[in-house]
Amino acid sequence: MGLGLLSNAASLAIFMVVAIVYGLAFALIQPAIMALVVGRAAPDRRGAAMGIFTGAMDLGIGAGAFLWGFMAPAAGFPAMATSGLRGRTGSHGSLSGGKPQKSRCPVAGSLSSPDVFC
């Protein structure tokens, strides 16, 4: 949604407000996704899972900025943002393989479970 709004921002003020909201949303969702990834890893592999997740995020952000930087002057910012939006909407479900996963907690979301990442 943020990329779609960014691509259609009619003024600098709207662009800045949407960019701030997009940044805040990213700051909230990134740790949640990391907790999901680490929670699905075996206890002795959680460090590796966190490292791979962080490396993949950094590589994606860096490579994406580099590649989209070539597209922006050629096709314009709206085309760049909407192309990124299409790529993201196609990746939903990739963490779970597209299938719903059963919770490992006795009660979903229960804090009484010994597993912190339930």
C-alpha positions as CSV (number, residue, x, y, z in Angstrom):
1,M,0.0,0.0,0.0
2,G,2.8,2.4,0.9
3,L,4.5,1.9,-2.5
4,G,1.3,2.5,-4.3
5,L,0.7,5.7,-2.4
6,L,4.3,6.8,-2.9
7,S,4.0,6.3,-6.7
8,N,0.9,8.6,-6.8
9,A,2.0,11.3,-4.4
10,A,1.0,14.6,-6.0
11,S,3.2,16.9,-3.9
12,L,6.4,16.8,-1.8
13,A,4.4,17.1,1.4
14,I,2.2,14.0,0.6
15,F,5.3,12.1,-0.5
16,M,7.1,12.9,2.8
17,V,4.0,11.9,4.9
18,V,3.6,8.6,3.1
19,A,7.4,8.0,3.3
20,I,7.3,8.4,7.1
21,V,4.3,6.1,7.4
22,Y,6.0,3.6,5.2
23,G,9.2,3.7,7.3
24,L,7.2,3.3,10.5
25,A,5.4,0.3,9.0
26,F,8.7,-1.3,7.9
27,A,10.1,-0.7,11.4
28,L,7.2,-2.6,12.9
29,I,6.9,-5.4,10.5
30,Q,10.6,-6.3,10.1
31,P,11.1,-7.5,13.7
32,A,7.8,-9.4,13.6
33,I,9.0,-11.3,10.5
34,M,12.4,-12.0,12.1
35,A,10.6,-13.4,15.2
36,L,8.5,-15.6,12.8
37,V,11.6,-16.9,11.1
38,V,13.6,-17.4,14.3
39,G,10.6,-19.0,16.0
40,R,10.4,-21.6,13.2
41,A,14.0,-22.6,13.5
42,A,15.3,-25.3,15.8
43,P,16.7,-23.9,19.0
44,D,20.3,-24.7,18.1
45,R,19.8,-23.1,14.7
46,R,18.2,-19.8,15.7
47,G,21.4,-17.8,15.5
48,A,22.0,-19.1,11.9
49,A,18.3,-18.3,11.1
50,M,18.7,-14.7,12.4
51,G,22.0,-14.3,10.4
52,I,20.5,-15.6,7.2
53,F,17.4,-13.5,7.6
54,T,19.4,-10.3,8.3
55,G,21.7,-11.0,5.4
56,A,18.9,-11.7,3.0
57,M,17.1,-8.5,4.1
58,D,20.3,-6.4,3.7
59,L,21.0,-8.0,0.3
60,G,17.4,-7.4,-0.9
61,I,17.4,-3.7,0.2
62,G,20.9,-3.0,-1.2
63,A,20.4,-4.8,-4.5
64,G,16.8,-3.5,-4.9
65,A,17.9,0.1,-4.4
66,F,20.8,-0.4,-6.9
67,L,18.6,-2.0,-9.6
68,W,15.5,0.2,-9.1
69,G,17.9,3.2,-9.3
70,F,18.5,2.3,-12.9
71,M,14.8,2.0,-13.6
72,A,13.7,5.3,-12.1
73,P,15.4,7.5,-14.6
74,A,14.4,5.3,-17.5
75,A,10.7,4.7,-16.7
76,G,9.9,7.2,-13.9
77,F,9.3,6.9,-10.2
78,P,5.7,5.7,-10.5
79,A,6.7,2.8,-12.7
80,M,9.5,1.9,-10.4
81,A,7.3,2.0,-7.3
82,T,4.4,0.0,-8.9
83,S,6.8,-2.6,-10.2
84,G,8.2,-3.1,-6.6
85,L,4.6,-3.3,-5.4
86,R,3.8,-6.1,-7.8
87,G,6.9,-8.0,-6.7
88,R,5.9,-7.7,-3.1
89,T,2.3,-8.8,-3.5
90,G,3.5,-11.9,-5.4
91,S,5.7,-13.0,-2.5
92,H,3.0,-13.2,0.2
93,G,3.0,-16.7,1.7
94,S,6.6,-17.4,0.9
95,L,7.6,-17.9,4.5
96,S,5.0,-20.6,5.0
97,G,5.3,-22.1,1.6
98,G,1.9,-20.8,0.8
99,K,0.2,-23.2,3.3
100,P,-1.2,-22.3,6.7
101,Q,1.0,-23.5,9.5
102,K,-0.2,-25.0,12.8
103,S,0.9,-23.2,15.9
104,R,3.4,-25.0,18.2
105,C,1.8,-23.4,21.2
106,P,-0.7,-25.2,23.4
107,V,-2.9,-22.2,22.9
108,A,-2.1,-19.9,20.0
109,G,-0.6,-16.7,21.4
110,S,-0.3,-18.1,24.9
111,L,2.5,-16.5,27.0
112,S,2.5,-19.5,29.4
113,S,4.2,-21.7,26.8
114,P,8.0,-22.2,27.3
115,D,8.5,-21.3,23.6
116,V,8.9,-17.5,23.5
117,F,8.1,-17.3,19.8
118,C,4.6,-18.8,19.9
